[in-house]
Amino acid sequence: MKPQEIKNTLSNGGRVFGTMINFIEGVRWAPAFSSKALDYVIIDSEHGSYDRTEVAKMVAAGQSVGLTVIVRVADPDPTLIAIAIDAKADGVLVPYCEDAEMIKRCAWKTALHPLKGKAFEDVLNSEKYPSKKTKDYLNKRNGHRIFIVGIESITAVNNLDNLINLSQGPIDGVFVGPNDLSTSMGIPDELEKQEYLDALAKIVKISESYNIPMMVHGFSEERTLKTMEIGARFVLHSSDGGMITGSIAREFNAIRNEEIEEIDSDAI
């Protein structure tokens, strides 16, 4: 799915589906991820060990098979967003945001790159572009790009309405990292706790009031379906490493169990 199609689908209340890539390297993965099951992938340069060259190659590989490719940057830093956009990413996911001004700067860097310096500040502070031609150029160049803000602490959850309001930025999704959020709540990875589920419900209620969809990283089918039940529409399921590990365990357990059954049958 193309990025503008993703934005349109979400804006109209629909769902899109994708996964995280933080394990495999190179570009040979792309054909395996090009099925109709996936709309997008997120390349994780926060926790994955990918340099700028590899990210650029992986972005091109994903786009070559029709996927929208989003890069999770390492920190809420406009410079890192510029690097991701220079790699031709269709969007960025900015982790662990708690400051409205930083969200604003990151969101507008996504929309305005390569505008810099005073020209960037003028647009940020007074919506004053160097010219209409520049404004039209930037909209054509970046209008399709997706900006996702990471709301991954209870501090951010409790201040979410203000963060969205004060940032005044073009936000296309609100991302929740379950480990980070639950850890900040004092209940690390206790994702069945009612207080954690209440936090997700609060995020959905606030973000959807701005027609911004929630994305929660679900590490199992059960967990992903639970987040969808709560209201997640920007559906992020598992990761390359998680699915490879799960598939290996599932298939070899089945083979080993089959072998045991055959031996027991022969012994009778």
C-alpha positions in Angstrom: 0.0 0.0 0.0 1.3 3.5 -0.8 1.7 6.0 2.0 -1.1 8.3 0.8 -3.4 5.3 0.7 -2.5 4.5 4.3 -3.2 8.1 5.3 -6.5 8.0 3.5 -7.6 4.7 4.9 -6.8 5.8 8.5 -8.4 9.2 8.0 -11.6 7.4 6.9 -11.7 5.3 10.0 -10.2 2.1 8.5 -7.3 -0.1 9.6 -3.9 -0.9 8.1 -1.6 -3.7 9.0 2.2 -4.0 9.3 5.1 -5.4 11.2 8.5 -4.3 12.6 11.9 -5.2 11.0 14.7 -5.2 13.6 16.5 -8.5 13.1 17.2 -9.4 9.5 19.7 -7.5 7.3 20.2 -6.8 3.7 17.4 -6.6 1.1 16.5 -10.2 0.3 13.7 -10.1 2.9 11.5 -7.8 0.8 9.7 -10.4 -1.4 8.7 -12.4 1.6 7.0 -9.3 3.0 5.2 -8.3 -0.2 2.0 -10.3 0.2 -1.4 -8.7 0.4 -1.3 -9.4 4.2 1.0 -6.4 4.8 0.4 -2.7 4.1 3.6 -1.3 5.7 6.8 -2.2 7.5 8.7 -0.3 10.2 12.5 -0.4 10.0 13.7 -0.2 13.6 16.8 2.0 13.8 16.1 2.6 17.6 16.7 -1.0 18.8 18.0 -2.6 15.5 21.7 -2.2 14.6 21.2 -0.6 11.2 23.4 2.2 9.9 22.4 4.9 7.4 23.5 3.0 4.3 21.6 -0.1 5.3 18.4 1.8 6.2 18.5 3.4 2.8 18.8 0.1 1.1 16.1 -1.5 3.1 13.7 1.4 2.4 14.3 1.0 -1.3 13.8 -2.8 -1.1 10.4 -2.5 0.8 9.2 0.2 -1.6 10.1 -1.9 -4.6 7.5 -4.5 -3.6 4.8 -1.9 -3.0 5.1 -1.5 0.8 5.1 1.8 2.7 8.3 1.9 4.7 8.5 3.8 7.9 11.7 4.3 9.9 11.7 4.3 13.7 14.4 6.7 14.6 16.6 6.4 17.8 15.4 9.5 19.6 13.0 12.5 19.2 15.5 14.5 17.3 14.7 16.4 14.0 18.2 15.7 12.7 17.5 11.9 12.9 14.2 12.6 11.0 16.0 14.4 8.3 18.4 11.4 8.0 15.4 9.0 7.6 13.8 11.2 5.0 17.1 11.5 3.1 17.0 7.7 3.0 13.6 8.2 1.2 11.5 6.8 4.0 7.8 7.2 3.6 7.4 8.2 7.2 9.0 8.2 10.7 8.1 6.9 14.1 9.6 9.0 16.9 9.9 7.2 20.2 9.2 8.2 23.8 7.9 11.7 23.4 6.9 13.8 26.5 7.5 17.3 25.3 5.0 19.2 23.0 7.7 21.5 21.5 9.8 18.5 20.5 6.8 16.8 18.9 6.1 19.9 17.0 9.6 20.2 15.7 9.8 16.6 14.7 6.3 16.6 13.0 7.1 19.7 11.0 10.6 18.5 10.1 8.8 15.5 8.5 6.6 17.9 6.6 9.1 20.6 5.7 12.5 18.9 5.1 14.8 20.1 3.6 13.8 23.5 4.9 16.3 24.6 7.6 17.4 27.5 9.8 15.4 30.7 9.9 13.1 29.6 7.0 12.1 26.5 9.0 11.6 28.6 12.2 9.4 31.1 10.3 7.1 28.4 9.1 7.1 26.7 12.5 6.3 29.9 14.4 4.1 31.9 12.0 3.4 29.7 9.0 5.4 32.1 6.9 6.9 30.3 3.9 9.6 31.8 1.7 7.1 31.8 -1.1 3.9 30.0 -2.3 6.2 28.1 -4.7 8.2 26.8 -1.7 5.0 25.8 0.1 3.7 23.9 -2.9 7.0 22.3 -3.5 7.3 21.0 0.1 3.7 19.8 0.1 4.3 17.8 -3.1 7.6 16.5 -1.8 6.4 15.6 1.7 2.6 15.6 1.8 2.5 11.8 1.6 4.9 11.3 4.5 3.6 9.7 7.7 4.5 11.0 11.2 3.9 8.8 14.2 4.5 10.0 17.7 5.6 7.6 20.5 3.5 7.9 23.6 5.4 5.4 25.8 5.2 6.7 29.4 2.5 7.3 31.8 3.6 10.9 31.9 2.9 11.3 28.2 -0.4 9.4 28.5 -1.6 11.7 31.3 -0.7 14.8 29.2 -1.7 13.4 25.8 -4.4 16.0 25.1 -2.0 18.8 25.8 0.8 17.2 23.8 -1.4 16.9 20.7 -2.9 20.4 21.1 0.3 22.2 21.9 2.4 20.5 19.3 0.2 21.8 16.5 1.9 19.3 14.2 0.6 17.0 11.5 0.4 13.7 13.5 -0.8 10.5 11.6 -0.5 8.0 14.4 0.1 7.5 18.2 2.5 4.6 18.9 2.5 2.7 22.2 5.5 0.5 23.2 4.0 -1.9 25.7 7.3 -2.6 27.5 8.2 1.1 27.9 4.7 2.1 29.0 4.1 -0.7 31.5 7.6 -0.2 32.9 6.9 3.5 33.5 3.7 2.5 35.2 5.6 0.3 37.7 4.1 -2.9 36.2 6.8 -4.1 33.7 5.2 -6.3 31.0 2.1 -7.0 33.1 -0.1 -6.3 30.0 -3.2 -7.9 31.5 -3.3 -5.5 34.4 -6.5 -3.3 34.3 -4.5 -0.1 34.8 -2.5 -0.8 31.7 -5.6 -1.6 29.6 -7.2 1.6 31.0 -4.2 3.5 29.8 -4.6 2.1 26.3 -8.3 3.0 26.4 -7.4 6.5 27.5 -5.0 6.9 24.6 -7.6 5.7 22.1 -10.2 8.0 23.4 -8.0 11.1 23.2 -6.2 10.3 20.0 -9.4 9.3 18.2 -11.0 12.6 19.3 -8.5 14.2 16.9 -9.0 11.4 14.3 -5.5 10.1 15.0 -5.3 6.3 15.1 -3.5 4.4 17.9 -0.7 1.9 17.1 0.3 -0.7 19.8 3.1 -3.1 19.2 1.5 -6.6 19.6 4.0 -9.4 20.1 1.5 -12.2 19.7 -1.7 -12.8 17.8 -3.7 -12.7 21.0 -2.1 -9.5 22.1 -2.6 -7.8 18.7 -6.2 -8.8 18.6 -6.7 -7.4 22.1 -5.3 -4.1 21.1 -7.6 -4.0 18.0 -10.5 -4.8 20.4 -9.5 -1.8 22.5 -9.4 0.4 19.4 -6.0 0.2 17.6 -6.4 0.9 13.9 -2.8 1.4 12.9 -2.1 -2.3 13.5 1.5 -3.3 14.2 1.9 -7.0 14.7 5.1 -8.8 15.9 8.4 -8.4 14.1 10.6 -10.3 11.7 12.6 -11.9 14.5 9.5 -12.7 16.5 7.8 -14.4 13.6 10.9 -16.3 12.5 11.4 -17.5 16.1 7.7 -18.4 16.5 7.6 -20.3 13.2 10.7 -22.3 13.9 9.4 -23.3 17.3 5.9 -24.1 16.1 7.0 -26.2 13.0 9.8 -28.1 14.7 7.7 -28.9 17.7 5.0 -30.3 15.4 7.7 -32.3 13.6 9.1 -33.7 16.8 5.7 -34.5 18.1 4.8 -36.3 14.9 8.1 -38.3 15.1 7.2 -39.4 18.7 3.8 -40.5 17.6 5.2 -42.5 14.7 7.7 -44.3 17.0 5.0 -45.0 19.6 2.7 -46.4 16.8 5.5 -48.7 15.5 6.1 -50.0 19.0 2.5 -51.2 19.3 
